[in-house]
Amino acid sequence: MAELRIGISGWSYRGWRGDFYPKGLPQRRELEYAAERLTSIEINGSFYSLQKPTSYQKWRAETPDDFVFAVKGSRFISHMKRMTDAEEPLKRFFDSGVFELGPKLGPILWQLPESFRYDGDRLAAFFDILPRTTPDGRELRYALEFRSKTFEQPEAYALLREHRIATVLADTAGRWPKVEEDTADFRYVRLHGDAELYTSGYDDASLRRWADTIRRWGQDTYVYFDNDAKGYAPHDAERLIELLACD
């Protein structure tokens, strides 16, 4: 049976306090509160800077036993190094404590800038150095969110498929590619807003269409709402969980 994980990208947003988060809820309990209502969260702080092992340990301890985190890969690797000479930065990224999540570690997301054009040789070299198992022997999953239209070609999809990297299906109000391509044994979806990037919410009809798509895939699927600017993300995630629970 396919595993479905629905959640949000990040969890600490001032505008959510008094809305999704009840008034008076201490900020230190926001992750605990969100994890009780969702089934996964994408850690995006790891994109901006290396986190600490104690932080990953704390996040693991504050969430239910069956909870899963996705972890966003370092922008130093994806945006600054642009996936080259990445051996040492990649080691630092994983040594920062990613594996402290233990069985709660889900996919690792790599997000590329729009200026990153498809380069098969560069990507293949990077994919070759990715660790493929955790220290305790579990398989690691990876997903790639590209934002250049140069990736929309069979060669790119074949490369991702060869390396078992999931193509992120990103909904970005038409700004960046929206590609539904099966390139791994799971699906990864990022919903940034279908009308206004990072801002607009998803109405019930839209969420029902997403639920139908996920059912049609019949694969393990991770969905993260990133339409956080006006606080829609957690509410949309809760509703999609409700719709998928109707099966």
N, C-alpha and C positions, 0 to 999 in steps of 0.2 A: 504494500500500500504506500502511495506517495506521501512524503512528509511535506506539509505546507507550513511555512513560517512567515508570519505577517507582522510587520512592525514599522518602526520609524527610524529616521537617520538622525542620531543624536537624541538627547532627552532633556537637556538643560537649556530652556528658553524662557526668558523673563515674561514674555507675553502669554505664556501658557498658565501662569500662576493665577489662580482665581477662576480659571476656565477648566482646562483638563485637570490640572492639579488643584485640589480643593484649597480654598482660602485658608491660610494658616498652616498648611503642610510645610514642615521644615524642608529646605532645599536638599539637605542630605538624604531625605527619604524619597526624592523624586524618582530615582531609578527603581527602587523597590516598588513604588506605586505603579509605575508604567509597566514593569515586568509582570505584575499580577494581572494586567488587563490585555497584554499583547503577548506574542509568542517569540518575538525576536527583536533585537535592536542592532542597528548598525553603529559601531563606534567610529565616529568621524574625527575625534581629537587626534587619533593616530596619524591622520593625513597631514596635519599641521605641524606636529612635533612628536618626538619620541616620548612615549608614556613611561611610567615606572612599573616595575614588577608588582609593587605594593598596590598600585591602582588596579591592575588586572585582577589581583587576588581579591581586592575589596569588591569589585563588580561581580566576580564569580560568587562571592559569599552573600551578596545582597539580592540574588535572583533565585527563582525556583529551580529545583533539580533538573527539570526538563527544559529549561530555557536555553536559547542559543544566541550567540553574538556573531555578527559579521564584523570583520575588522578592515578598515580602509587603509590601504597601503600608503606609505610615506610619499608626500609630494616631492621631497628631495630627490627620490628615485625617479618618479614619473615626470615631473615638471622641470627639475633643474638638471639632473643627470640624463634625463630623457632616455632612460632604460639602458644606458651604456656605462661601462666600468662600474657595475652595480654590485659586485661581489661583496665588498666590505660594507657598503650602506645596507645591503640586504641582510647581512649578518647582524648589524647593529639593530635593525628593525625587529628582527625576531628575538634577539637577545634582550630587547627592552621589556620583555615579559609577556609577549603574545601567548606563549604556550602555558602561562599560568592560568588561562581560562579552562584548561583541562578539557573535559568532554563537552563543555559549553562553547568551544571554539567552532564556529561555522566557516563559511567561505571567506577568503581574503579578496577584497575588491581593489583592482587597480583602475584608477580613473585618469585618462589622458586628456591633455589640453586640446582645444580645437586646432591649434597650430601644429599638432603632432600628426604629420601625414603618414599614411601606411608605408612601412618599411619592413618587409618580410625578414630580411637578414637580421636586422637589429632586434626585432621582436623574438625571433627564433632563438637568438643567442641569450636573450633575457629569460625566456621560458625554460631554457635548458638548465639554468642555474637555480631555479626555484626549488626549494625543498618540497618533497612530495609526501612526506609522512611526518607526523608529530613524534616527539621523543618516545612516546609510548606505543608507536606503531600504527596510529590511525591515519587514514588517507587525508591529505589536505586538498581542499577544493579552491579553485581560483576563478574569478570573473573579471572581465575587461569591459570597461565603459569607454568607448572611443567617441570623439566629438567631431571628427573630420569625415567628410563624405568620401574621402579617398579609401576608406575602409569598406565601403559598400561594393564589394566585388567577391567573386567566388574564391579567388586566391587567398584572401584574408580569412574567409570562413574556413577554408580547408586547413590553413595553418592553425587556427584556434582549435579546430576539431582534432588535428594531429596531436596537439599538446593538452587536450582535454580542458580547455579554458572556455568557460561559459561566456557567450555574448550577452552583455547586459541589454535588455529591452528597456530603453529609457524614454519616458514620456516627458517632453520638454516644451510643450506648446509650439512645436514646429521649429524650434531654434536649432536643434542638433538631430542627427540621424535617429530614427526610430526603427530598429531592426529586430524582427522576430525570426531569429535563426538559431537552430538547435545545434550547438557545437560541443556539448558536454553531456554528462548524465544527469544534469539538473538545470533549472532555469533561475535566472536572477533578474529581478525587475526593480527599477527605480522610478517612482512616480513623482515628478517635480511640479506637476500642475498641467492640466490639459488645455487651459485657456490663457493663463498668465503664469509665467515661470516663477516657481517657488511660492506663489501667492494664492492662486485660485484653488477652491475645493473641488471634490468630485461629487457630482450628484448621484442619486441612487441608481439611475439608469446606467451611468458610466461604470459604477462599481459592479453592477450586475453583469455588464459586458466583460469586465476584467475577471470576475468569478467564473464566467462561462469559458473564457480563454484558458484559465488555469486548470479547470476541470478537463478541458480538451487535451491539454498537454499530457496529463496523467503522469507527471514526473515530480520528483522533489523540487519544490519551488520556494524561493525566498523573495519576498516583496517588501520594499521599504518606501514609505511615503516621505518625501522631502519637501512637500508644500507647507513649510513651517511658518512662513512669514506672518500669517494671520491666524495661526493655530489650528488649521484644518487637519494637519497630518495625523495626530493621534485619534481623532474622531473618525476620520476616513478609514484608518487601520482597523479600529474596533468594528466598524460596519462591515468591512470586507471579511473579517473573521466570522461575523454573524452569518453572512451570506454563504460562506464556504462550509459552515457548520450545519447547514440545512441539508447536506447530502445524506 
